[in-house]
Amino acid sequence: MTDTSDTRRPVDVIWCSPHPNHYNTFLFDRLAAVEGMRLSLVYFDEKLAIYPWKSTFASTIPVAYLRRGRGGVDWRFLRERLRSPQELLVVAGWNEPTMLLLLLCFSALGRPFLIWTDTPNPRPRSGLRQRLRGGALAFIFRHVTRYLVTGAPGVENARRLGVPAEVLVNFPFATDTDLFRPAEPPRPDTGTVECISSGRLDIAHKAYDVAIEAFALVKSRHPQLRFRYVVAGEGPDRAAIERLIADRGLGGEVELRGWLEPADLPGFYHSGDVFVHASNFDPFPNAVLEAMASGLPVVGSLAAGAVKDRVVDGENGYVHEAGDVETLAAKLATILALPADVRRALGARARETALSWHVDYHARVMRQVLDDVRAVRAGPG
């Protein structure tokens, strides 16, 4: 007979994640309220150099950080987890040495664990180290309790990596749709369409060169269309992007705004009419989710998971293939030529899309996962 006390007992969930950020802090605070779950957070690092946030991401949830020793592993943390068989481990990614070892140990011991990842890149990798890594991941995937992955494109890529379909769960990043909401009143129509982007100034990743080349084509082919393009962010390619802006004669239209803190983002989205995201590969960019929640139509690359998952061409934005300057220029010209009220209607549908993925969805998923874990632990009736 099933021990009903096991099905009601709170589950201690140890959620391990690379670093604090504003969107995951929002998600974790909401998940901490899920009945039957006691949530603790463990971060691999306090900050990453590529994200120079000055903001602190305070939370009422207990937080700890890895303390790495020999081999880059936090051996104390690993031992503590192995000595706590009633905990449920959730690991965001597997590239950190402590986490990879834990996942291998939990797999060998038959302990329940979850993995949560961005859209994985399933491209084949060569070399002995990569083959060993692939073998370790195949072993982990055979034993994972649930594999949570951001968006439908991530689910498909995880299948291609060999994750069993029955453990895959669509678990995208969560957006605070109360914080990120349309401007009230709407931005006035000045005759100049404000296009914005937000992200690291990294050409190989974010493809700002593609966006600038596309805007240059729009300017030359459609001189009657008035636009500005403002990019928020910092990164290693600022100088190269500035040179390209000057070379294409876009100094009066394109501005690199610089780094913005999370508290500045809602106002930044309110300053725009259209959000542009031309990336070469972007697993599931939060900037797209925040822009849509803010009521902006998105013109974006299908190589960005959030664009592929959420943007429907002609309904709440426009899409193009990664690196396709001509198509991006055509999509930009189309949306720039629309009357302001039609653009706002696209943005309103983008907002509706964002609301359909309210954080309540994430809470429901976790409640179901906890019920499944309790049922397995309780044994057959």
GIGIDA-V303666 format. One record per helix or strand. SS is the DSSP state (H for helix, E for strand). FROM is the first residue (numbers start at 1). TO is the last residue. If there is no record, write none. Layout:
ss=SS from=FROM to=TO
ss=SS from=FROM to=TO
This chain:
ss=H from=4 to=8
ss=E from=11 to=17
ss=H from=22 to=31
ss=E from=37 to=43
ss=E from=62 to=65
ss=H from=70 to=72
ss=H from=75 to=82
ss=E from=88 to=92
ss=H from=97 to=109
ss=E from=113 to=117
ss=H from=128 to=143
ss=E from=146 to=149
ss=H from=151 to=161
ss=H from=165 to=167
ss=E from=168 to=170
ss=E from=193 to=198
ss=H from=203 to=206
ss=H from=208 to=221
ss=E from=227 to=232
ss=H from=238 to=247
ss=E from=254 to=258
ss=H from=262 to=270
ss=E from=274 to=277
ss=E from=282 to=282
ss=H from=286 to=293
ss=E from=297 to=301
ss=E from=304 to=304
ss=H from=305 to=310
ss=E from=313 to=313
ss=E from=317 to=320
ss=H from=325 to=337
ss=H from=340 to=355
ss=H from=359 to=378
